[in-house]
Amino acid sequence: MMNQTMKIILPVGILIGSVLIAAVLVNSRPKVETRVPEIPPPLVRVMTADTDTVQLAVFSQGAVMPRTESGLSAEVAGQVVYVSPAFASGGFFEKNNLLVQLDQRDAELAVIRAAADTARDATTLRIEEEEARVALQEWQALGDGNPNALVSRKPQLAQARARIEASRAALRQTELNLERTGIRAPYAGRVRQKLVDVGQFVNRGNQVATIYAVDYAEVRLPVPDDQLAYFAAPMHFRGEQSSSGGTNVTLNARFAGERYQWTGRLVRLEGEIDSQSRMVIAVARIQNPYGRGNNPSRPPLSVGMFVEAEISGHKIENVIVIPRAAMRGYDQVLVVDSEERLRFRTVDILRMESNRAIIKGGIQKGERICLSALDTPIDGMLVRVFQEESTTPTVQEGAAQ
């Protein structure tokens, strides 16, 4: 009986004791203070705005082309009996150099015949002049009044004079044809394509070669019309010379694994703006492209070579240059004020380039510009300045945006 009672009282006692202990623990627990988590302001990098002077440049590219290219043709017919050693594809020649010689024999015989005809007609003219003088003397001795034209032999004299003029013209023509058997270069140049050789017969007007001038070469450079404001474009107006003395252009090309450089001048703009691309074609001229110049190892600037061009632009003072990544949208930046808060600022952009923005207004010297990328910047947001920079991004080769 006693054992049965203990079996009932012992569990109940344990349960009551546990409840009492739990109550004591709950009542004796420390009070927990609820705190709002503190989020620190974001860290940002900034740069101090400073005025600078920048040299603008406009970048383009194009292929070298000759300033003058001609089809050299025969002015008389004949067989080719001689070609100059320079008369080969790629050969250089000077002005009036003999390139091709045609057979002269027919032309020489024609000159002899024309000279004989001229001499005969000259004799006929002298005879007519003498007969006219004798006829006038006879009329003065026997006639009365003024003789008519037939009596004084004026028609016969005019005919003889006309005949001698025609003979002299024919002689001059045959002499010209004899000169034209030698095909000469009208300017200093280079042979692009050779079309005849010794033994071939050419007719008048047949093309014997394609040649081009080598005194200077030209490169057509497409430029967006909105970038014409960045350099002194050579504008042309009717009845006036170009408004620019020529802007400097630096050309770079890679040849045989090496990079070479040439300098030239921007001489004109072509007459049209492409309606689709809004591009203007600026033409750069390079003097003596086939000369060695100051760099004996430099190759000639050959026709067809692809080049990259840097057109020297205006020098602009008192502008602020910032990294392009610092721009927010098209024309805004984030400025950190004296209270370490972000402020949106609309700026006046002079030019946007591949890695930098040139600002001409909207930012004062000494202001701090935020360089860090923030997900959701808010005007007035508190920030912490992590690093302050003052370096100005330099321009990289490439087209401006």
C-alpha positions in Angstrom: 0.0 0.0 0.0 2.9 2.3 0.8 4.7 1.6 -2.4 1.6 2.4 -4.4 1.2 5.7 -2.7 4.8 6.7 -3.4 4.4 5.8 -7.0 1.7 8.5 -7.2 3.2 11.2 -5.0 6.8 11.1 -6.5 5.9 12.0 -10.1 3.5 14.7 -8.9 6.2 16.2 -6.7 8.7 16.2 -9.5 6.2 17.9 -11.8 5.4 20.6 -9.2 9.1 21.1 -8.5 9.8 21.6 -12.2 7.1 24.2 -12.6 8.4 26.1 -9.6 11.9 26.0 -10.9 10.7 27.2 -14.3 8.8 30.0 -12.7 11.8 31.1 -10.7 14.0 31.1 -13.9 11.4 33.1 -15.9 11.0 35.7 -13.2 14.8 36.1 -12.7 15.7 36.5 -16.4 17.4 39.8 -17.5 15.4 42.3 -19.4 16.2 42.4 -23.2 16.5 45.8 -24.7 15.3 46.1 -28.3 17.6 48.1 -30.6 17.2 49.3 -34.2 20.2 48.0 -36.3 22.5 50.8 -37.4 23.4 50.8 -41.1 26.6 52.7 -41.8 26.6 55.2 -44.7 28.2 53.7 -47.9 31.8 54.2 -48.6 32.5 56.2 -51.8 35.6 57.3 -53.7 35.7 60.9 -54.8 37.9 63.2 -56.9 38.5 66.9 -56.3 37.5 68.8 -59.4 40.3 70.9 -60.9 40.4 73.0 -64.0 42.6 71.9 -66.8 43.6 72.7 -70.4 42.9 69.9 -72.9 43.9 69.4 -76.5 41.0 67.9 -78.4 41.4 65.4 -81.1 39.1 63.7 -83.5 39.8 60.1 -84.6 39.0 58.5 -87.9 40.3 56.0 -90.4 40.6 55.5 -94.1 42.6 54.2 -97.0 45.4 56.0 -98.9 44.5 57.1 -102.4 46.5 59.0 -105.1 45.7 62.7 -105.6 45.7 62.2 -109.4 45.3 59.0 -111.3 45.3 58.8 -115.1 45.0 56.4 -117.9 48.0 57.0 -120.2 46.9 56.5 -123.8 48.6 56.6 -127.2 47.9 59.7 -129.4 49.0 58.0 -132.6 49.0 54.4 -133.9 52.1 52.3 -134.1 54.1 49.3 -132.9 55.8 49.4 -129.5 59.6 49.3 -130.1 60.8 50.3 -126.6 59.6 50.5 -123.0 61.5 52.2 -120.2 62.8 50.2 -117.3 60.5 52.3 -115.1 57.5 51.2 -117.2 56.5 48.4 -114.8 53.9 48.0 -112.1 55.2 50.0 -109.2 57.9 51.8 -111.2 58.6 55.4 -110.5 59.2 58.1 -113.2 59.7 61.8 -113.4 57.7 64.3 -115.4 58.3 64.1 -119.2 60.2 60.8 -118.9 59.9 58.6 -122.0 57.9 55.5 -121.0 56.9 53.9 -124.3 58.4 54.5 -127.8 56.3 53.7 -130.9 57.8 53.0 -134.3 58.7 56.4 -135.8 59.3 55.5 -139.4 55.8 56.2 -140.7 55.7 59.5 -138.9 59.1 60.5 -140.2 58.0 59.7 -143.8 54.9 61.8 -143.3 57.1 64.7 -142.1 59.2 64.5 -145.3 56.1 64.5 -147.5 54.6 67.4 -145.6 57.8 69.4 -145.9 57.9 68.8 -149.6 54.3 69.9 -150.0 55.2 73.1 -148.0 58.2 73.8 -150.2 56.2 73.3 -153.4 53.4 75.6 -152.1 55.9 78.2 -151.1 57.3 78.2 -154.6 53.8 78.5 -156.1 53.1 81.5 -153.8 56.3 83.2 -155.0 55.3 82.7 -158.6 51.8 84.0 -158.0 53.2 87.1 -156.2 55.5 87.8 -159.2 52.8 87.3 -161.8 50.5 89.7 -159.8 53.3 92.3 -159.7 53.9 92.0 -163.5 50.1 92.2 -164.2 49.8 95.4 -162.2 52.8 96.9 -164.0 51.2 96.1 -167.4 47.9 97.6 -166.4 49.6 100.8 -165.2 51.4 101.0 -168.6 48.4 100.3 -170.9 45.2 100.5 -168.9 43.2 103.4 -167.4 41.8 103.5 -163.8 42.1 100.9 -161.2 42.4 97.2 -162.3 39.8 94.7 -161.1 40.6 91.8 -158.9 41.0 89.3 -161.7 43.4 91.6 -163.6 45.6 92.0 -160.5 45.3 88.3 -159.8 44.1 88.8 -156.2 42.0 85.5 -156.1 45.0 83.4 -157.4 47.2 85.1 -154.8 44.8 84.5 -152.0 44.5 80.8 -153.0 48.3 80.4 -153.1 48.6 81.9 -149.6 45.8 79.7 -148.2 47.5 76.7 -149.7 50.8 77.5 -148.1 49.1 78.0 -144.7 47.5 74.6 -145.0 50.8 73.0 -146.0 52.5 74.5 -143.0 49.7 73.3 -140.7 50.0 69.8 -142.2 53.8 69.9 -141.6 53.2 70.9 -138.0 50.7 68.1 -137.5 53.1 65.5 -138.9 55.8 66.9 -136.6 53.5 66.6 -133.6 52.6 63.0 -134.6 56.3 62.3 -134.7 56.7 63.7 -131.2 53.7 61.7 -130.1 55.3 58.4 -131.0 57.1 58.8 -127.7 54.6 58.4 -124.8 55.7 60.5 -121.9 54.6 61.0 -118.4 52.7 64.3 -117.8 53.8 64.4 -114.1 56.1 62.7 -111.7 54.4 59.5 -110.7 54.2 55.7 -110.4 52.9 53.0 -112.7 49.9 51.3 -111.3 49.2 49.0 -114.2 51.2 48.2 -117.3 49.0 47.3 -120.3 51.4 47.0 -123.3 54.9 45.7 -124.0 57.4 45.6 -126.8 56.0 44.2 -130.1 52.4 45.1 -129.5 50.6 47.4 -131.9 48.5 50.1 -130.4 45.9 52.3 -132.1 45.2 55.9 -131.4 43.4 56.2 -128.1 44.4 52.8 -126.8 45.4 52.9 -123.1 48.9 51.8 -122.4 49.1 52.1 -118.6 47.4 53.4 -115.5 49.6 55.9 -113.6 49.2 58.2 -110.5 51.0 61.2 -109.1 53.4 60.8 -106.2 54.0 64.4 -105.1 51.4 63.9 -102.4 48.8 61.3 -101.4 45.3 61.8 -99.9 43.2 60.0 -97.3 39.4 60.3 -97.1 38.4 60.5 -93.4 34.7 60.1 -92.4 33.9 62.4 -89.5 30.5 62.8 -87.8 29.1 66.2 -88.5 28.7 67.1 -84.8 32.5 66.7 -84.3 33.4 69.4 -86.9 33.2 71.8 -84.0 36.2 70.2 -82.3 38.8 71.2 -85.0 39.4 73.9 -87.6 37.5 72.4 -90.5 38.6 73.8 -93.9 35.3 75.3 -95.1 34.9 76.2 -98.7 32.6 78.9 -100.1 31.9 79.8 -103.7 34.4 82.4 -104.9 36.6 82.1 -101.8 39.6 80.1 -100.8 39.5 77.6 -97.9 38.9 79.3 -94.5 41.7 77.2 -92.9 45.3 76.9 -93.5 45.2 73.2 -92.9 44.8 71.3 -89.6 47.5 68.9 -88.6 46.7 65.2 -89.0 48.7 62.3 -87.7 48.4 59.0 -89.6 49.3 55.6 -88.1 49.6 52.3 -90.0 50.9 48.8 -89.3 53.1 47.4 -92.0 55.2 44.2 -91.8 54.4 43.8 -88.1 55.6 47.3 -87.2 53.7 50.5 -86.6 54.7 53.7 -88.5 53.6 57.3 -88.4 53.2 60.1 -91.0 52.1 63.6 -90.7 49.8 65.6 -93.0 47.4 68.4 -93.3 43.6 68.6 -93.6 43.0 70.4 -96.8 39.3 70.2 -97.6 35.9 68.8 -96.9 34.0 67.0 -99.6 30.8 68.6 -100.8 28.2 66.3 -99.3 27.0 65.0 -96.0 25.9 61.4 -96.0 22.1 61.5 -95.3 22.2 58.1 -93.6 25.3 58.2 -91.5 25.6 62.0 -91.1 29.2 61.7 -91.9 31.3 64.4 -93.5 34.4 63.4 -95.6 37.5 65.3 -94.6 40.5 64.9 -96.9 44.0 64.8 -95.5 47.0 65.4 -97.7 50.5 63.9 -97.1 53.4 65.4 -98.9 56.0 63.2 -100.5 54.5 59.9 -99.3 57.1 57.8 -101.1 60.2 59.6 -99.8 62.2 58.3 -96.8 61.8 61.5 -94.8 63.4 61.6 -91.4 62.9 57.9 -90.8 64.9 55.8 -93.4 63.4 52.6 -92.1 59.8 53.7 -92.7 58.1 52.2 -95.7 56.4 54.3 -98.4 52.8 55.3 -97.7 51.4 53.1 -100.5 48.1 53.5 -102.2 45.5 51.3 -100.6 47.2 51.2 -97.2 44.7 51.4 -94.3 45.6 54.1 -91.8 44.2 55.5 -88.5 44.1 59.2 -88.3 44.2 61.7 -85.4 43.0 65.1 -86.4 44.4 67.8 -84.1 41.6 69.8 -82.5 41.1 73.0 -80.6 42.9 73.7 -77.3 40.2 74.3 -74.6 41.1 76.0 -71.3 39.3 76.0 -67.9 37.5 72.7 -68.3 37.1 69.9 -65.8 37.9 66.4 -66.9 36.3 63.4 -65.1 36.1 59.7 -65.7 33.2 58.8 -67.9 32.1 56.3 -65.2 31.4 59.2 -62.9 28.5 60.4 -65.2 25.0 59.6 -64.0 22.7 59.4 -67.0 23.5 61.8 -69.9 24.3 65.1 -68.1 24.4 64.5 -64.3 27.1 63.8 -61.7 27.0 63.2 -57.9 28.7 65.8 -55.8 29.6 65.2 -52.1 29.0 68.4 -50.2 30.6 69.6 -47.0 28.1 67.6 -44.9 29.2 64.4 -46.6 25.9 64.2 -48.4 25.3 63.3 -52.1 23.9 66.0 -54.4 22.8 65.5 -58.0 24.3 68.1 -60.3 23.4 68.8 -63.9 26.5 69.7 -65.9 27.3 71.2 -69.3 29.2 68.7 -71.3 31.7 69.9 -73.9 32.6 66.4 -75.1 32.0 62.8 -74.1 34.9 60.4 -75.0 35.5 56.7 -74.6 37.0 57.0 -71.1 36.5 60.6 -70.0 34.0 63.4 -70.0 35.0 67.0 -70.5 32.8 69.4 -68.5 32.7 73.1 -69.3 30.1 74.2 -66.7 28.0 73.1 -63.7 31.0 72.1 -61.5 33.2 74.4 -59.5 36.9 73.9 -58.9 37.5 72.2 -55.6 34.1 70.3 -55.4 34.2 66.6 -54.7 32.8 64.3 -57.4 31.6 60.8 -56.5 33.3 58.1 -58.5 31.8 55.0 -56.9 28.9 53.2 -58.5 25.8 53.3 -56.2 22.8 51.1 -56.8 20.1 53.6 -55.7 21.7 57.0 -55.0 19.3 59.5 -53.4 19.8 63.3 -53.3 20.9 64.1 -49.7 22.1 60.6 -48.9 24.8 60.5 -46.2 28.1 58.9 -47.4 31.5 58.2 -46.1 34.5 59.3 -48.1 36.8 56.4 -48.5 39.4 57.8 -50.9 40.0 61.1 -52.5 41.6 61.3 -55.9 42.8 64.2 -57.9 44.1 62.6 -61.1 42.7 63.6 -64.4 41.9 60.8 -66.9 43.9 60.9 -70.0 42.5 60.5 -73.5 42.9 57.1 -75.1 43.0 56.4 -78.8 39.5 55.9 -80.1 36.6 57.7 -81.4 34.7 60.1 -79.2 31.1 59.2 -78.3 
